[in-house]
Amino acid sequence: MVRLPRVAGAGAVAVALAVLASAPTAGATALAEPPPPPPPPSTLPAPAPAAPLSLVDPHIVRHFDLAGGQTPENIALEPDGSADLTFSFARQVAHVHKRGHVRTIATLPAVADPQTPEIGAAVTTGLARAHDGTLYVGYATGTDAAGVWRITPNGEVSRFTDEDLPARSFINGLALDERHGVLYAADSDPGKVWRISLDDGSATAWATGPDLERVGFFGANGIKVREGSVWVSNFDRGTLLRIPIEADGSAGPVETRATGLDGIDDFAFAGKGETVLAALNTTSEVAVVRRDGSHTVLLTAADGLSNPTSVAVNRQKVYVPSAAYNTQNDPNLLLARLEKHRPKP
């Protein structure tokens, strides 16, 4: 998810929450009936489930330059544990060494008059890495330059998608399915999923509908492929969705797997199951989302998050880029260690 920073002329978004509590009734008599006894243990509500994992030792690997447009939007991990990032407003893809050194991999071409929906500036967005090191990057411009671009291991940069992808599309998260030769792309405006051939870059609208559409700002945002399904987050609706891939490659019915994830951006799976680590952009949090749809916040702004945009997991290491779109303070890359908890017998 990207929002125009103040340096480019847009204001931050305030999120207000109100909580009302009832006061005790005045004038109660001293001789009122005693309160009823508590219900037997078997009828008491079950306690909230414990988080299946925790994130420990969070620390910032690298601070970035906000004024220079180094607002990290998405992440792809290299085999050695280093990270590739999109710097949205710098129009760049950068490599961050494990020790924090930053090297620019590519800068996408400038656009004279960008017409990007909701943003008005050209921005690099989602990032996916193929097994041979090829990088696919989303580029939202509102012009003919918009779509998915490809960066080869030797540094060649070219537009990958063809004219089937409308200029007004806001390509956001990207997810590779190399086994079937396709790339899935979340389109945040108006809200849909594209299926893109890795052979020729042709794009087909794969999944549509109200569950993916935006309400006011952004709809479909983050995206991942998992065991025969495509998972998508909807930023405006605060939902995590699952879309089965049918035998013929078409999209099955959209299933809502979790709600109440305010400002959810991109996400990652924490292991082989369906437990998800989600970046909650507007609240500067990372939450674990359980298979039953419940969630618990594991990291907050106190740990260094500043409008986190995505999550990547490599075994016990969890990487979280923060873009500081609304906080306007300290875009960074945070690293934490994942610890899984065994259920008590």
Secondary structure, DSSP 8 states (H G I E B T S, - for coil): -----GGGT----------------TT--TT---------GGGS-------SEEEEEEEEEEE--TTTT--EEEEEE-TTS-EEEEEGGGTEEEEE-TTS-EEEEEE----SS---TTT-S-EEEEEEE-TTS-EEEEEE-SSTT-EEEEE-TT--EEE-S-TTS-TT--EEEEEEEGGGTEEEEEETTTTEEEEEETTT--EEEEE-STTTS-SSS--EEEEEEETTEEEEEETTTTEEEEEEB-TTS-B---EEEE---TTEEEEEE-SSSS-EEEEETTTTEEEEE-TTS-EEEEE-GGGT-SSB---EEETTEEEEEE--TTT-S--EEEEEEEEE-----
